[in-house]
Every structure is written in C-alpha cells, then in structure tokens.
Amino acid sequence: MNRIMEERRAKLTIILGTNGTGKTTLLRRILVASNQKCLVVTPHPNEWTDLETVELDKPEDFMFTGLRRHIMKRNYSIPRLKFFKKGILVFDDCKTFIKPLDEDIEQMMIDRRQNEVDYFYVAHGFTRVPPVFYPYYSEIILFKTNDSVAARKQYLLDYDTIIATQKRINGHAQKNPHYMELIKGNQ
C-alpha cells in the first residue's frame, strides 16, 4: 500500500475588527494552543509587553521557542523576517511599515509552505490590510468592523460573501461585541 504524504499547508489568516472586539484575546489563545514558536511583529512598543523582545540582528534571535515580539522598524524588519522559519509570524497593525516592501512580503507569502510559516495579519479593517496579502489568505476571522470592504473589492474573489458576512456580524455585535465569524479564503 502506498503511503500518501500530506503536504503541509501554510496558512495566512487575516483577523479584522474594531478596538475591543477580542482580536488580540482570540489570537493569544490560538498562539498558545499552537505549541509553535511565534513572533508577534508590532509597531507599538506598548503592546504585547508581556513577551520578550527580539531584535533580529543575529541568527540566534531566530532560534527561540514560545512567544516573542519584535518592534517593527522601517527598512529593517522585513528583510530580516525573511529568515524566520518553522513557526507563526504575526503582523499586528503593521500597514505603514509594509507598503514600501510589498515585493519582499509577497515573496514571503509565496515561500510560506517551504519555510513552514503560518501568518496572521491583524488590523482594524479591510483597508488597513496591505493589498499584497489578499491573494494569499486562507481565512478571515471577522469581528465587527465599520471599514469599507468596497475599497478592497478588486482583491477579494469572494467579495459578495464578505459583504453579507460583515453586515451579519455587525448586526450580531450590537448584542455581543465579541461576535465573530470565519470566512474561508483563496488558499
């Protein structure tokens, strides 16, 4: 009998929602439950402060276990993040730091399976996610957001489903601000 090897599927999950909806709480649960090394990349030094900070300036900085954070630095972080392997990489509210480096980010998305990296991109709404991520997403975890999906229509194959889901979530969020739904994506 032939053994069929299951190919590892590296995922890109986009988590969207306004402040106070539960994005970070859910993400922390996912990261802890994963039992993988996880690096949270944030431009905010006052967030994820319970995690040890790594600078990514030497090879040993990539050899950790558990959860760490890296404070995003313009023209510094993305070229180094290409060396992150076998774990979870989280971009938390990093839109302005990514735009000039879309080609590098896209190559990271293309190489994610070979590098055994799952990605999470966390933002307040659809327009806060750089377009370079949309062709590669596996799923969107959507909380309440008032941001316009229409601004990203050209990047979303399932635009009509997303519009309907956003409307439904925003309705449920009037009673439960932590209500969310999972939308399966392109990958």
Secondary structure as the mmCIF struct_conf table of DSSP 4:
data_model
#
loop_
_struct_conf.conf_type_id
_struct_conf.id
_struct_conf.beg_label_comp_id
_struct_conf.beg_label_asym_id
_struct_conf.beg_label_seq_id
_struct_conf.end_label_comp_id
_struct_conf.end_label_asym_id
_struct_conf.end_label_seq_id
HELX_LH_PP_P HELX_LH_PP_P1 ASN A 2 ARG A 8
STRN STRN1 LEU A 12 LEU A 16
TURN_TY1_P TURN_TY1_P1 ASN A 19 GLY A 20
BEND BEND1 THR A 21 GLY A 22
HELX_RH_AL_P HELX_RH_AL_P1 LYS A 23 SER A 34
TURN_TY1_P TURN_TY1_P2 ASN A 35 ASN A 35
BEND BEND2 GLN A 36 GLN A 36
STRN STRN2 CYS A 38 THR A 42
BEND BEND3 PRO A 43 PRO A 43
TURN_TY1_P TURN_TY1_P3 PRO A 45 ASN A 46
BEND BEND4 GLU A 47 TRP A 48
TURN_TY1_P TURN_TY1_P4 THR A 49 ASP A 50
BEND BEND5 LEU A 51 LEU A 51
STRN STRN3 GLU A 52 THR A 53
BEND BEND6 LYS A 58 LYS A 58
HELX_RH_3T_P HELX_RH_3T_P1 PRO A 59 PHE A 62
BEND BEND7 GLY A 66 GLY A 66
STRN STRN4 LEU A 67 ILE A 71
TURN_TY1_P TURN_TY1_P5 ARG A 74 TYR A 76
HELX_RH_AL_P HELX_RH_AL_P2 SER A 77 LEU A 81
TURN_TY1_P TURN_TY1_P6 LYS A 82 PHE A 83
BEND BEND8 LYS A 86 LYS A 86
STRN STRN5 GLY A 87 ASP A 92
BEND BEND9 ASP A 93 ASP A 93
HELX_RH_AL_P HELX_RH_AL_P3 LYS A 95 ILE A 98
HELX_RH_3T_P HELX_RH_3T_P2 LYS A 99 LEU A 101
HELX_RH_AL_P HELX_RH_AL_P4 ASP A 102 ILE A 110
TURN_TY1_P TURN_TY1_P7 ASP A 111 ASP A 111
HELX_RH_AL_P HELX_RH_AL_P5 ARG A 112 ASN A 115
TURN_TY1_P TURN_TY1_P8 GLU A 116 GLU A 116
STRN STRN6 VAL A 117 ALA A 123
BEND BEND10 HIS A 124 GLY A 125
HELX_RH_3T_P HELX_RH_3T_P3 PHE A 126 ARG A 128
BEND BEND11 VAL A 129 VAL A 129
HELX_RH_3T_P HELX_RH_3T_P4 PRO A 131 TYR A 136
BEND BEND12 SER A 138 SER A 138
STRN STRN7 GLU A 139 LEU A 142
BEND BEND13 ASP A 147 ASP A 147
BEND BEND14 VAL A 149 VAL A 149
HELX_RH_3T_P HELX_RH_3T_P5 ALA A 150 TYR A 155
TURN_TY1_P TURN_TY1_P9 LEU A 157 ASP A 158
HELX_RH_AL_P HELX_RH_AL_P6 TYR A 159 HIS A 172
TURN_TY1_P TURN_TY1_P10 ALA A 173 LYS A 175
TURN_TY1_P TURN_TY1_P11 PRO A 177 HIS A 178
STRN STRN8 GLU A 181 LYS A 184
#
